[in-house]
Amino acid sequence: MKITLSAKLKLRHSPEQKAALDAVTLAYRDGLNFASQAAFDLGKTTSVPKLHQETYGVLRERFGLGAQLACTVERQVTAAYKTQWTKAKQNQKAREKGFTKRRYKGLDNPMKFVSRTLEYQHGRDYSWKKDGKVSIGTLNGRLQLEFDGYQKQG
């Protein structure tokens, strides 16, 4: 049986380490917006392979994202477009039944990612160290940071 543990932690970092973490979150967000525009131009696609073919090289070169982060960007964008398509279909059904007159406009323009977000994959983008640290990938390699906010139970 697989158990998932969620924890909210505060990383202890120096100003240089914070700058590296800021850079990766901003590059990730910019990559999301680039991939969102590409998905929109491809007919609002929800196909990861199709989007991968169009965006992977650019995400790696222009935005400096690692291979795993570039693939995560593509998956996150296609998942967001799948959600938008679902909402559009639900709205169409509601309009046909007369529940609403308003047309869903979520797919009229490319989706815009504004908040600084980042989706790391355990074992690839981050890992736990035995000495109470976490190793996190950035644009220029990995950082090993201490953290606060987690007390081992038992």
N, CA, C and O atoms as a GROMACS GRO file, in nm:
protein
  616
    1MET      N    1   0.085  -0.117   0.000
    1MET     CA    2   0.000   0.000   0.000
    1MET      C    3   0.090   0.124   0.000
    1MET      O    4   0.189   0.130   0.073
    2LYS      N    5   0.054   0.221  -0.082
    2LYS     CA    6   0.130   0.344  -0.093
    2LYS      C    7   0.060   0.452  -0.011
    2LYS      O    8  -0.060   0.475  -0.027
    3ILE      N    9   0.136   0.519   0.076
    3ILE     CA   10   0.082   0.626   0.158
    3ILE      C   11   0.143   0.758   0.112
    3ILE      O   12   0.264   0.767   0.090
    4THR      N   13   0.059   0.858   0.097
    4THR     CA   14   0.106   0.990   0.057
    4THR      C   15   0.104   1.082   0.177
    4THR      O   16   0.005   1.090   0.249
    5LEU      N   17   0.215   1.151   0.198
    5LEU     CA   18   0.228   1.245   0.308
    5LEU      C   19   0.245   1.384   0.250
    5LEU      O   20   0.334   1.407   0.167
    6SER      N   21   0.162   1.476   0.292
    6SER     CA   22   0.175   1.615   0.249
    6SER      C   23   0.225   1.697   0.366
    6SER      O   24   0.178   1.681   0.479
    7ALA      N   25   0.321   1.783   0.339
    7ALA     CA   26   0.376   1.867   0.445
    7ALA      C   27   0.406   2.005   0.388
    7ALA      O   28   0.455   2.018   0.277
    8LYS      N   29   0.376   2.106   0.466
    8LYS     CA   30   0.409   2.243   0.428
    8LYS      C   31   0.535   2.279   0.504
    8LYS      O   32   0.536   2.282   0.627
    9LEU      N   33   0.642   2.307   0.430
    9LEU     CA   34   0.771   2.332   0.491
    9LEU      C   35   0.822   2.471   0.456
    9LEU      O   36   0.786   2.528   0.353
   10LYS      N   37   0.905   2.523   0.544
   10LYS     CA   38   0.972   2.650   0.515
   10LYS      C   39   1.119   2.620   0.492
   10LYS      O   40   1.187   2.566   0.579
   11LEU      N   41   1.166   2.655   0.374
   11LEU     CA   42   1.306   2.630   0.339
   11LEU      C   43   1.395   2.738   0.400
   11LEU      O   44   1.361   2.856   0.399
   12ARG      N   45   1.509   2.695   0.452
   12ARG     CA   46   1.609   2.790   0.502
   12ARG      C   47   1.712   2.808   0.392
   12ARG      O   48   1.782   2.714   0.355
   13HIS      N   49   1.723   2.931   0.342
   13HIS     CA   50   1.811   2.955   0.228
   13HIS      C   51   1.883   3.088   0.243
   13HIS      O   52   1.839   3.176   0.316
   14SER      N   53   1.993   3.101   0.172
   14SER     CA   54   2.069   3.226   0.167
   14SER      C   55   2.009   3.314   0.056
   14SER      O   56   1.926   3.266  -0.022
   15PRO      N   57   2.048   3.440   0.048
   15PRO     CA   58   1.998   3.525  -0.061
   15PRO      C   59   2.032   3.470  -0.200
   15PRO      O   60   1.952   3.482  -0.293
   16GLU      N   61   2.150   3.410  -0.215
   16GLU     CA   62   2.189   3.353  -0.345
   16GLU      C   63   2.101   3.233  -0.379
   16GLU      O   64   2.060   3.216  -0.494
   17GLN      N   65   2.073   3.150  -0.280
   17GLN     CA   66   1.987   3.034  -0.302
   17GLN      C   67   1.844   3.078  -0.334
   17GLN      O   68   1.777   3.018  -0.417
   18LYS      N   69   1.798   3.184  -0.266
   18LYS     CA   70   1.664   3.235  -0.295
   18LYS      C   71   1.656   3.286  -0.439
   18LYS      O   72   1.555   3.265  -0.507
   19ALA      N   73   1.761   3.352  -0.485
   19ALA     CA   74   1.763   3.401  -0.623
   19ALA      C   75   1.755   3.285  -0.722
   19ALA      O   76   1.688   3.295  -0.824
   20ALA      N   77   1.822   3.173  -0.691
   20ALA     CA   78   1.816   3.055  -0.778
   20ALA      C   79   1.676   2.995  -0.779
   20ALA      O   80   1.627   2.953  -0.883
   21LEU      N   81   1.611   2.990  -0.662
   21LEU     CA   82   1.475   2.938  -0.653
   21LEU      C   83   1.376   3.031  -0.725
   21LEU      O   84   1.284   2.984  -0.792
   22ASP      N   85   1.396   3.162  -0.710
   22ASP     CA   86   1.311   3.258  -0.781
   22ASP      C   87   1.325   3.242  -0.932
   22ASP      O   88   1.227   3.247  -1.005
   23ALA      N   89   1.449   3.223  -0.978
   23ALA     CA   90   1.474   3.210  -1.122
   23ALA      C   91   1.402   3.089  -1.180
   23ALA      O   92   1.345   3.097  -1.289
   24VAL      N   93   1.404   2.977  -1.109
   24VAL     CA   94   1.340   2.856  -1.162
   24VAL      C   95   1.188   2.871  -1.161
   24VAL      O   96   1.121   2.823  -1.253
   25THR      N   97   1.131   2.937  -1.060
   25THR     CA   98   0.985   2.955  -1.059
   25THR      C   99   0.940   3.049  -1.171
   25THR      O  100   0.837   3.026  -1.234
   26LEU      N  101   1.017   3.154  -1.195
   26LEU     CA  102   0.982   3.247  -1.303
   26LEU      C  103   0.999   3.182  -1.440
   26LEU      O  104   0.915   3.202  -1.528
   27ALA      N  105   1.105   3.105  -1.459
   27ALA     CA  106   1.126   3.036  -1.587
   27ALA      C  107   1.015   2.934  -1.610
   27ALA      O  108   0.968   2.918  -1.723
   28TYR      N  109   0.973   2.865  -1.504
   28TYR     CA  110   0.865   2.766  -1.515
   28TYR      C  111   0.735   2.835  -1.556
   28TYR      O  112   0.664   2.787  -1.644
   29ARG      N  113   0.704   2.947  -1.491
   29ARG     CA  114   0.581   3.021  -1.526
   29ARG      C  115   0.586   3.070  -1.670
   29ARG      O  116   0.488   3.060  -1.743
   30ASP      N  117   0.701   3.124  -1.711
   30ASP     CA  118   0.714   3.169  -1.850
   30ASP      C  119   0.701   3.052  -1.947
   30ASP      O  120   0.643   3.067  -2.055
   31GLY      N  121   0.754   2.936  -1.909
   31GLY     CA  122   0.739   2.816  -1.990
   31GLY      C  123   0.594   2.773  -2.001
   31GLY      O  124   0.549   2.730  -2.108
   32LEU      N  125   0.519   2.784  -1.891
   32LEU     CA  126   0.376   2.752  -1.894
   32LEU      C  127   0.302   2.843  -1.992
   32LEU      O  128   0.219   2.796  -2.070
   33ASN      N  129   0.333   2.971  -1.990
   33ASN     CA  130   0.265   3.065  -2.080
   33ASN      C  131   0.303   3.039  -2.226
   33ASN      O  132   0.218   3.048  -2.314
   34PHE      N  133   0.430   3.005  -2.251
   34PHE     CA  134   0.472   2.973  -2.388
   34PHE      C  135   0.399   2.847  -2.437
   34PHE      O  136   0.347   2.845  -2.548
   35ALA      N  137   0.396   2.743  -2.353
   35ALA     CA  138   0.331   2.618  -2.392
   35ALA      C  139   0.180   2.637  -2.406
   35ALA      O  140   0.117   2.574  -2.491
   36SER      N  141   0.122   2.724  -2.325
   36SER     CA  142  -0.021   2.752  -2.336
   36SER      C  143  -0.053   2.818  -2.470
   36SER      O  144  -0.153   2.784  -2.534
   37GLN      N  145   0.030   2.912  -2.512
   37GLN     CA  146   0.010   2.976  -2.642
   37GLN      C  147   0.025   2.873  -2.754
   37GLN      O  148  -0.052   2.875  -2.851
   38ALA      N  149   0.124   2.784  -2.742
   38ALA     CA  150   0.146   2.681  -2.844
   38ALA      C  151   0.026   2.586  -2.850
   38ALA      O  152  -0.018   2.549  -2.958
   39ALA      N  153  -0.027   2.546  -2.733
   39ALA     CA  154  -0.144   2.457  -2.730
   39ALA      C  155  -0.264   2.526  -2.794
   39ALA      O  156  -0.341   2.463  -2.867
   40PHE      N  157  -0.280   2.654  -2.767
   40PHE     CA  158  -0.390   2.730  -2.825
   40PHE      C  159  -0.376   2.736  -2.977
   40PHE      O  160  -0.474   2.718  -3.050
   41ASP      N  161  -0.253   2.761  -3.025
   41ASP     CA  162  -0.228   2.768  -3.169
   41ASP      C  163  -0.248   2.633  -3.238
   41ASP      O  164  -0.276   2.628  -3.357
   42LEU      N  165  -0.233   2.524  -3.162
   42LEU     CA  166  -0.253   2.389  -3.216
   42LEU      C  167  -0.399   2.345  -3.202
   42LEU      O  168  -0.428   2.225  -3.203
   43GLY      N  169  -0.489   2.439  -3.190
   43GLY     CA  170  -0.632   2.405  -3.181
   43GLY      C  171  -0.675   2.371  -3.041
   43GLY      O  172  -0.765   2.290  -3.020
   44LYS      N  173  -0.611   2.435  -2.942
   44LYS     CA  174  -0.644   2.412  -2.801
   44LYS      C  175  -0.626   2.265  -2.766
   44LYS      O  176  -0.713   2.202  -2.705
   45THR      N  177  -0.513   2.211  -2.806
   45THR     CA  178  -0.487   2.068  -2.793
   45THR      C  179  -0.474   2.023  -2.648
   45THR      O  180  -0.428   2.098  -2.562
   46THR      N  181  -0.514   1.901  -2.624
   46THR     CA  182  -0.494   1.837  -2.494
   46THR      C  183  -0.401   1.717  -2.510
   46THR      O  184  -0.391   1.634  -2.420
   47SER      N  185  -0.334   1.709  -2.623
   47SER     CA  186  -0.244   1.597  -2.652
   47SER      C  187  -0.103   1.630  -2.605
   47SER      O  188  -0.039   1.722  -2.658
   48VAL      N  189  -0.054   1.557  -2.507
   48VAL     CA  190   0.082   1.579  -2.456
   48VAL      C  191   0.186   1.553  -2.565
   48VAL      O  192   0.276   1.634  -2.581
   49PRO      N  193   0.178   1.441  -2.640
   49PRO     CA  194   0.281   1.418  -2.744
   49PRO      C  195   0.285   1.529  -2.850
   49PRO      O  196   0.393   1.568  -2.894
   50LYS      N  197   0.169   1.578  -2.891
   50LYS     CA  198   0.165   1.684  -2.992
   50LYS      C  199   0.229   1.812  -2.936
   50LYS      O  200   0.308   1.878  -3.005
   51LEU      N  201   0.195   1.847  -2.813
   51LEU     CA  202   0.252   1.966  -2.752
   51LEU      C  203   0.401   1.948  -2.726
   51LEU      O  204   0.480   2.042  -2.741
   52HIS      N  205   0.440   1.827  -2.687
   52HIS     CA  206   0.582   1.797  -2.662
   52HIS      C  207   0.665   1.821  -2.788
   52HIS      O  208   0.773   1.880  -2.781
   53GLN      N  209   0.615   1.776  -2.900
   53GLN     CA  210   0.687   1.791  -3.026
   53GLN      C  211   0.708   1.939  -3.060
   53GLN      O  212   0.812   1.976  -3.116
   54GLU      N  213   0.612   2.022  -3.027
   54GLU     CA  214   0.621   2.164  -3.061
   54GLU      C  215   0.702   2.246  -2.961
   54GLU      O  216   0.763   2.346  -2.999
   55THR      N  217   0.704   2.206  -2.834
   55THR     CA  218   0.757   2.297  -2.731
   55THR      C  219   0.881   2.249  -2.657
   55THR      O  220   0.952   2.331  -2.600
   56TYR      N  221   0.909   2.120  -2.657
   56TYR     CA  222   1.015   2.066  -2.570
   56TYR      C  223   1.150   2.136  -2.592
   56TYR      O  224   1.212   2.180  -2.496
   57GLY      N  225   1.194   2.145  -2.715
   57GLY     CA  226   1.324   2.206  -2.743
   57GLY      C  227   1.332   2.351  -2.698
   57GLY      O  228   1.433   2.394  -2.644
   58VAL      N  229   1.225   2.425  -2.721
   58VAL     CA  230   1.222   2.566  -2.682
   58VAL      C  231   1.221   2.580  -2.530
   58VAL      O  232   1.289   2.667  -2.475
   59LEU      N  233   1.144   2.496  -2.462
   59LEU     CA  234   1.141   2.501  -2.316
   59LEU      C  235   1.279   2.476  -2.258
   59LEU      O  236   1.318   2.538  -2.159
   60ARG      N  237   1.353   2.386  -2.319
   60ARG     CA  238   1.488   2.355  -2.271
   60ARG      C  239   1.586   2.468  -2.303
   60ARG      O  240   1.665   2.508  -2.217
   61GLU      N  241   1.583   2.518  -2.425
   61GLU     CA  242   1.682   2.617  -2.468
   61GLU      C  243   1.649   2.758  -2.419
   61GLU      O  244   1.731   2.821  -2.352
   62ARG      N  245   1.531   2.808  -2.453
   62ARG     CA  246   1.498   2.948  -2.422
   62ARG      C  247   1.477   2.970  -2.272
   62ARG      O  248   1.520   3.071  -2.218
   63PHE      N  249   1.410   2.876  -2.207
   63PHE     CA  250   1.376   2.895  -2.066
   63PHE      C  251   1.474   2.826  -1.972
   63PHE      O  252   1.469   2.849  -1.851
   64GLY      N  253   1.561   2.742  -2.025
   64GLY     CA  254   1.663   2.677  -1.943
   64GLY      C  255   1.610   2.569  -1.850
   64GLY      O  256   1.677   2.532  -1.754
   65LEU      N  257   1.490   2.519  -1.877
   65LEU     CA  258   1.431   2.417  -1.791
   65LEU      C  259   1.498   2.282  -1.814
   65LEU      O  260   1.538   2.250  -1.926
   66GLY      N  261   1.510   2.205  -1.708
   66GLY     CA  262   1.560   2.069  -1.721
   66GLY      C  263   1.458   1.982  -1.792
   66GLY      O  264   1.344   2.022  -1.812
   67ALA      N  265   1.501   1.863  -1.831
   67ALA     CA  266   1.415   1.773  -1.908
   67ALA      C  267   1.286   1.741  -1.833
   67ALA      O  268   1.177   1.746  -1.892
   68GLN      N  269   1.296   1.709  -1.704
   68GLN     CA  270   1.177   1.673  -1.628
   68GLN      C  271   1.083   1.792  -1.613
   68GLN      O  272   0.962   1.777  -1.628
   69LEU      N  273   1.137   1.910  -1.585
   69LEU     CA  274   1.052   2.028  -1.572
   69LEU      C  275   0.984   2.063  -1.703
   69LEU      O  276   0.868   2.105  -1.704
   70ALA      N  277   1.055   2.048  -1.815
   70ALA     CA  278   0.995   2.076  -1.946
   70ALA      C  279   0.876   1.983  -1.971
   70ALA      O  280   0.772   2.026  -2.020
   71CYS      N  281   0.892   1.856  -1.938
   71CYS     CA  282   0.781   1.760  -1.956
   71CYS      C  283   0.666   1.790  -1.860
   71CYS      O  284   0.550   1.773  -1.896
   72THR      N  285   0.698   1.835  -1.739
   72THR     CA  286   0.594   1.869  -1.643
   72THR      C  287   0.514   1.990  -1.691
   72THR      O  288   0.393   1.995  -1.673
   73VAL      N  289   0.582   2.087  -1.752
   73VAL     CA  290   0.512   2.204  -1.809
   73VAL      C  291   0.409   2.157  -1.911
   73VAL      O  292   0.294   2.200  -1.908
   74GLU      N  293   0.451   2.069  -2.001
   74GLU     CA  294   0.360   2.020  -2.105
   74GLU      C  295   0.239   1.949  -2.045
   74GLU      O  296   0.126   1.971  -2.088
   75ARG      N  297   0.264   1.865  -1.946
   75ARG     CA  298   0.153   1.792  -1.883
   75ARG      C  299   0.058   1.886  -1.809
   75ARG      O  300  -0.063   1.869  -1.813
   76GLN      N  301   0.114   1.987  -1.741
   76GLN     CA  302   0.030   2.080  -1.667
   76GLN      C  303  -0.057   2.164  -1.761
   76GLN      O  304  -0.174   2.188  -1.733
   77VAL      N  305   0.000   2.207  -1.873
   77VAL     CA  306  -0.076   2.287  -1.969
   77VAL      C  307  -0.187   2.204  -2.033
   77VAL      O  308  -0.300   2.250  -2.044
   78THR      N  309  -0.156   2.081  -2.074
   78THR     CA  310  -0.261   1.999  -2.136
   78THR      C  311  -0.370   1.964  -2.036
   78THR      O  312  -0.487   1.957  -2.073
   79ALA      N  313  -0.334   1.943  -1.910
   79ALA     CA  314  -0.436   1.917  -1.807
   79ALA      C  315  -0.526   2.040  -1.789
   79ALA      O  316  -0.647   2.026  -1.771
   80ALA      N  317  -0.467   2.158  -1.793
   80ALA     CA  318  -0.547   2.281  -1.780
   80ALA      C  319  -0.643   2.297  -1.898
   80ALA      O  320  -0.758   2.337  -1.880
   81TYR      N  321  -0.596   2.265  -2.018
   81TYR     CA  322  -0.684   2.274  -2.135
   81TYR      C  323  -0.793   2.167  -2.130
   81TYR      O  324  -0.905   2.191  -2.176
   82LYS      N  325  -0.763   2.049  -2.077
   82LYS     CA  326  -0.867   1.946  -2.062
   82LYS      C  327  -0.977   1.996  -1.969
   82LYS      O  328  -1.095   1.975  -1.995
   83THR      N  329  -0.937   2.064  -1.862
   83THR     CA  330  -1.036   2.122  -1.770
   83THR      C  331  -1.122   2.224  -1.842
   83THR      O  332  -1.244   2.227  -1.824
   84GLN      N  333  -1.060   2.309  -1.923
   84GLN     CA  334  -1.136   2.411  -1.996
   84GLN      C  335  -1.234   2.348  -2.095
   84GLN      O  336  -1.347   2.394  -2.109
   85TRP      N  337  -1.190   2.243  -2.164
   85TRP     CA  338  -1.280   2.173  -2.258
   85TRP      C  339  -1.399   2.112  -2.183
   85TRP      O  340  -1.512   2.117  -2.231
   86THR      N  341  -1.373   2.054  -2.066
   86THR     CA  342  -1.481   1.995  -1.986
   86THR      C  343  -1.582   2.103  -1.946
   86THR      O  344  -1.703   2.082  -1.956
   87LYS      N  345  -1.531   2.218  -1.902
   87LYS     CA  346  -1.622   2.327  -1.864
   87LYS      C  347  -1.703   2.376  -1.983
   87LYS      O  348  -1.821   2.406  -1.970
   88ALA      N  349  -1.639   2.384  -2.100
   88ALA     CA  350  -1.710   2.428  -2.220
   88ALA      C  351  -1.821   2.330  -2.258
   88ALA      O  352  -1.931   2.372  -2.295
   89LYS      N  353  -1.793   2.200  -2.248
   89LYS     CA  354  -1.895   2.099  -2.280
   89LYS      C  355  -2.010   2.103  -2.180
   89LYS      O  356  -2.126   2.090  -2.218
   90GLN      N  357  -1.977   2.120  -2.052
   90GLN     CA  358  -2.082   2.129  -1.950
   90GLN      C  359  -2.169   2.252  -1.973
   90GLN      O  360  -2.291   2.248  -1.956
   91ASN      N  361  -2.105   2.363  -2.011
   91ASN     CA  362  -2.180   2.485  -2.039
   91ASN      C  363  -2.272   2.466  -2.158
   91ASN      O  364  -2.386   2.513  -2.157
   92GLN      N  365  -2.224   2.398  -2.261
   92GLN     CA  366  -2.306   2.375  -2.381
   92GLN      C  367  -2.431   2.294  -2.345
   92GLN      O  368  -2.541   2.324  -2.391
   93LYS      N  369  -2.412   2.190  -2.262
   93LYS     CA  370  -2.528   2.109  -2.219
   93LYS      C  371  -2.626   2.194  -2.138
   93LYS      O  372  -2.748   2.181  -2.154
   94ALA      N  373  -2.573   2.279  -2.051
   94ALA     CA  374  -2.660   2.364  -1.970
   94ALA      C  375  -2.736   2.463  -2.057
   94ALA      O  376  -2.852   2.493  -2.029
   95ARG      N  377  -2.672   2.513  -2.161
   95ARG     CA  378  -2.740   2.606  -2.253
   95ARG      C  379  -2.850   2.534  -2.330
   95ARG      O  380  -2.958   2.590  -2.351
   96GLU      N  381  -2.823   2.411  -2.374
   96GLU     CA  382  -2.924   2.335  -2.448
   96GLU      C  383  -3.047   2.306  -2.362
   96GLU      O  384  -3.159   2.302  -2.413
   97LYS      N  385  -3.025   2.285  -2.233
   97LYS     CA  386  -3.137   2.256  -2.142
   97LYS      C  387  -3.204   2.383  -2.091
   97LYS      O  388  -3.305   2.376  -2.021
   98GLY      N  389  -3.148   2.498  -2.125
   98GLY     CA  390  -3.208   2.624  -2.084
   98GLY      C  391  -3.171   2.669  -1.944
   98GLY      O  392  -3.235   2.760  -1.890
   99PHE      N  393  -3.069   2.610  -1.884
   99PHE     CA  394  -3.029   2.650  -1.749
   99PHE      C  395  -2.952   2.782  -1.750
   99PHE      O  396  -2.952   2.854  -1.650
  100THR      N  397  -2.889   2.814  -1.860
  100THR     CA  398  -2.814   2.939  -1.871
  100THR      C  399  -2.817   2.987  -2.015
  100THR      O  400  -2.834   2.909  -2.109
  101LYS      N  401  -2.799   3.117  -2.031
  101LYS     CA  402  -2.791   3.174  -2.166
  101LYS      C  403  -2.648   3.216  -2.199
  101LYS      O  404  -2.616   3.244  -2.314
  102ARG      N  405  -2.564   3.220  -2.098
  102ARG     CA  406  -2.428   3.268  -2.116
  102ARG      C  407  -2.340   3.160  -2.179
  102ARG      O  408  -2.347   3.042  -2.144
  103ARG      N  409  -2.257   3.204  -2.272
  103ARG     CA  410  -2.163   3.113  -2.337
  103ARG      C  411  -2.032   3.113  -2.257
  103ARG      O  412  -1.985   3.218  -2.214
  104TYR      N  413  -1.974   2.994  -2.239
  104TYR     CA  414  -1.846   2.982  -2.168
  104TYR      C  415  -1.735   3.036  -2.257
  104TYR      O  416  -1.722   2.995  -2.372
  105LYS      N  417  -1.656   3.127  -2.204
  105LYS     CA  418  -1.554   3.196  -2.284
  105LYS      C  419  -1.412   3.157  -2.246
  105LYS      O  420  -1.317   3.225  -2.284
  106GLY      N  421  -1.396   3.049  -2.173
  106GLY     CA  422  -1.264   3.009  -2.125
  106GLY      C  423  -1.166   2.967  -2.233
  106GLY      O  424  -1.045   2.969  -2.211
  107LEU      N  425  -1.217   2.929  -2.350
  107LEU     CA  426  -1.129   2.885  -2.458
  107LEU      C  427  -1.117   2.990  -2.569
  107LEU      O  428  -1.067   2.959  -2.678
  108ASP      N  429  -1.163   3.112  -2.544
  108ASP     CA  430  -1.154   3.217  -2.645
  108ASP      C  431  -1.012   3.269  -2.664
  108ASP      O  432  -0.976   3.312  -2.773
  109ASN      N  433  -0.933   3.266  -2.558
  109ASN     CA  434  -0.796   3.316  -2.560
  109ASN      C  435  -0.704   3.212  -2.496
  109ASN      O  436  -0.750   3.125  -2.422
  110PRO      N  437  -0.573   3.221  -2.524
  110PRO     CA  438  -0.480   3.128  -2.458
  110PRO      C  439  -0.486   3.148  -2.306
  110PRO      O  440  -0.503   3.260  -2.258
  111MET      N  441  -0.471   3.039  -2.233
  111MET     CA  442  -0.471   3.048  -2.088
  111MET      C  443  -0.345   3.122  -2.043
  111MET      O  444  -0.238   3.103  -2.101
  112LYS      N  445  -0.360   3.205  -1.941
  112LYS     CA  446  -0.248   3.284  -1.890
  112LYS      C  447  -0.217   3.237  -1.748
  112LYS      O  448  -0.305   3.235  -1.662
  113PHE      N  449  -0.093   3.199  -1.725
  113PHE     CA  450  -0.048   3.158  -1.593
  113PHE      C  451   0.022   3.278  -1.530
  113PHE      O  452   0.124   3.325  -1.581
  114VAL      N  453  -0.033   3.328  -1.420
  114VAL     CA  454   0.017   3.451  -1.359
  114VAL      C  455   0.097   3.423  -1.233
  114VAL      O  456   0.204   3.480  -1.214
  115SER      N  457   0.047   3.336  -1.148
  115SER     CA  458   0.113   3.314  -1.020
  115SER      C  459   0.244   3.237  -1.039
  115SER      O  460   0.260   3.159  -1.133
  116ARG      N  461   0.336   3.261  -0.947
  116ARG     CA  462   0.463   3.191  -0.950
  116ARG      C  463   0.440   3.051  -0.895
  116ARG      O  464   0.421   3.032  -0.774
  117THR      N  465   0.442   2.956  -0.982
  117THR     CA  466   0.413   2.820  -0.943
  117THR      C  467   0.520   2.728  -0.996
  117THR      O  468   0.594   2.762  -1.088
  118LEU      N  469   0.529   2.611  -0.937
  118LEU     CA  470   0.628   2.514  -0.979
  118LEU      C  471   0.581   2.376  -0.933
  118LEU      O  472   0.540   2.360  -0.818
  119GLU      N  473   0.586   2.280  -1.021
  119GLU     CA  474   0.546   2.143  -0.988
  119GLU      C  475   0.668   2.053  -0.998
  119GLU      O  476   0.712   2.018  -1.108
  120TYR      N  477   0.721   2.015  -0.883
  120TYR     CA  478   0.836   1.924  -0.879
  120TYR      C  479   0.789   1.780  -0.868
  120TYR      O  480   0.686   1.752  -0.806
  121GLN      N  481   0.863   1.688  -0.930
  121GLN     CA  482   0.835   1.545  -0.923
  121GLN      C  483   0.934   1.481  -0.826
  121GLN      O  484   1.055   1.493  -0.843
  122HIS      N  485   0.881   1.412  -0.724
  122HIS     CA  486   0.968   1.349  -0.624
  122HIS      C  487   1.060   1.246  -0.690
  122HIS      O  488   1.017   1.167  -0.774
  123GLY      N  489   1.184   1.248  -0.649
  123GLY     CA  490   1.281   1.154  -0.703
  123GLY      C  491   1.347   1.202  -0.831
  123GLY      O  492   1.449   1.148  -0.873
  124ARG      N  493   1.290   1.304  -0.892
  124ARG     CA  494   1.349   1.359  -1.015
  124ARG      C  495   1.389   1.505  -0.995
  124ARG      O  496   1.503   1.542  -1.024
  125ASP      N  497   1.298   1.587  -0.947
  125ASP     CA  498   1.327   1.729  -0.928
  125ASP      C  499   1.365   1.761  -0.784
  125ASP      O  500   1.433   1.861  -0.758
  126TYR      N  501   1.323   1.678  -0.691
  126TYR     CA  502   1.362   1.698  -0.552
  126TYR      C  503   1.373   1.562  -0.484
  126TYR      O  504   1.312   1.465  -0.527
  127SER      N  505   1.451   1.559  -0.377
  127SER     CA  506   1.463   1.435  -0.299
  127SER      C  507   1.499   1.472  -0.156
  127SER      O  508   1.557   1.577  -0.129
  128TRP      N  509   1.464   1.382  -0.065
  128TRP     CA  510   1.493   1.402   0.076
  128TRP      C  511   1.628   1.342   0.109
  128TRP      O  512   1.662   1.234   0.062
  129LYS      N  513   1.706   1.414   0.189
  129LYS     CA  514   1.836   1.365   0.233
  129LYS      C  515   1.825   1.318   0.377
  129LYS      O  516   1.738   1.364   0.452
  130LYS      N  517   1.913   1.226   0.416
  130LYS     CA  518   1.905   1.169   0.550
  130LYS      C  519   1.944   1.269   0.659
  130LYS      O  520   1.905   1.252   0.774
  131ASP      N  521   2.020   1.371   0.626
  131ASP     CA  522   2.067   1.466   0.726
  131ASP      C  523   1.968   1.581   0.750
  131ASP      O  524   2.008   1.688   0.797
  132GLY      N  525   1.841   1.560   0.720
  132GLY     CA  526   1.739   1.661   0.745
  132GLY      C  527   1.738   1.772   0.643
  132GLY      O  528   1.698   1.885   0.674
  133LYS      N  529   1.780   1.743   0.522
  133LYS     CA  530   1.781   1.842   0.415
  133LYS      C  531   1.699   1.791   0.297
  133LYS      O  532   1.666   1.672   0.288
  134VAL      N  533   1.667   1.882   0.209
  134VAL     CA  534   1.599   1.847   0.085
  134VAL      C  535   1.686   1.897  -0.029
  134VAL      O  536   1.739   2.008  -0.025
  135SER      N  537   1.701   1.814  -0.131
  135SER     CA  538   1.778   1.850  -0.249
  135SER      C  539   1.680   1.890  -0.358
  135SER      O  540   1.593   1.812  -0.397
  136ILE      N  541   1.694   2.014  -0.406
  136ILE     CA  542   1.598   2.072  -0.501
  136ILE      C  543   1.671   2.113  -0.628
  136ILE      O  544   1.777   2.176  -0.622
  137GLY      N  545   1.613   2.079  -0.742
  137GLY     CA  546   1.671   2.118  -0.870
  137GLY      C  547   1.640   2.262  -0.904
  137GLY      O  548   1.530   2.310  -0.880
  138THR      N  549   1.740   2.331  -0.960
  138THR     CA  550   1.723   2.468  -1.009
  138THR      C  551   1.772   2.473  -1.153
  138THR      O  552   1.804   2.369  -1.211
  139LEU      N  553   1.778   2.590  -1.210
  139LEU     CA  554   1.826   2.604  -1.347
  139LEU      C  555   1.976   2.578  -1.358
  139LEU      O  556   2.025   2.541  -1.465
  140ASN      N  557   2.048   2.597  -1.248
  140ASN     CA  558   2.194   2.581  -1.248
  140ASN      C  559   2.239   2.468  -1.157
  140ASN      O  560   2.340   2.482  -1.088
  141GLY      N  561   2.167   2.359  -1.154
  141GLY     CA  562   2.205   2.246  -1.069
  141GLY      C  563   2.114   2.234  -0.948
  141GLY      O  564   2.007   2.294  -0.942
  142ARG      N  565   2.159   2.153  -0.852
  142ARG     CA  566   2.077   2.125  -0.735
  142ARG      C  567   2.125   2.203  -0.614
  142ARG      O  568   2.244   2.234  -0.600
  143LEU      N  569   2.030   2.235  -0.526
  143LEU     CA  570   2.059   2.299  -0.398
  143LEU      C  571   2.019   2.203  -0.288
  143LEU      O  572   1.916   2.136  -0.297
  144GLN      N  573   2.101   2.196  -0.184
  144GLN     CA  574   2.063   2.119  -0.066
  144GLN      C  575   2.030   2.219   0.043
  144GLN      O  576   2.115   2.295   0.089
  145LEU      N  577   1.904   2.219   0.085
  145LEU     CA  578   1.855   2.318   0.180
  145LEU      C  579   1.799   2.250   0.304
  145LEU      O  580   1.741   2.142   0.297
  146GLU      N  581   1.818   2.317   0.417
  146GLU     CA  582   1.753   2.273   0.540
  146GLU      C  583   1.611   2.329   0.540
  146GLU      O  584   1.580   2.423   0.466
  147PHE      N  585   1.525   2.270   0.622
  147PHE     CA  586   1.386   2.316   0.625
  147PHE      C  587   1.333   2.312   0.766
  147PHE      O  588   1.384   2.240   0.852
  148ASP      N  589   1.228   2.391   0.790
  148ASP     CA  590   1.157   2.396   0.917
  148ASP      C  591   1.012   2.356   0.893
  148ASP      O  592   0.963   2.362   0.780
  149GLY      N  593   0.945   2.314   0.999
  149GLY     CA  594   0.802   2.290   0.990
  149GLY      C  595   0.761   2.146   0.987
  149GLY      O  596   0.642   2.116   0.971
  150TYR      N  597   0.855   2.052   1.003
  150TYR     CA  598   0.818   1.911   1.002
  150TYR      C  599   0.882   1.843   1.121
  150TYR      O  600   1.004   1.844   1.135
  151GLN      N  601   0.800   1.785   1.206
  151GLN     CA  602   0.850   1.706   1.318
  151GLN      C  603   0.809   1.562   1.295
  151GLN      O  604   0.692   1.532   1.272
  152LYS      N  605   0.906   1.474   1.301
  152LYS     CA  606   0.877   1.332   1.279
  152LYS      C  607   0.790   1.280   1.394
  152LYS      O  608   0.819   1.305   1.511
  153GLN      N  609   0.684   1.210   1.359
  153GLN     CA  610   0.592   1.156   1.459
  153GLN      C  611   0.639   1.018   1.505
  153GLN      O  612   0.693   0.940   1.426
  154GLY      N  613   0.618   0.989   1.634
  154GLY     CA  614   0.643   0.855   1.684
  154GLY      C  615   0.782   0.835   1.717
  154GLY      O  616   0.820   0.727   1.762
   0.00000   0.00000   0.00000
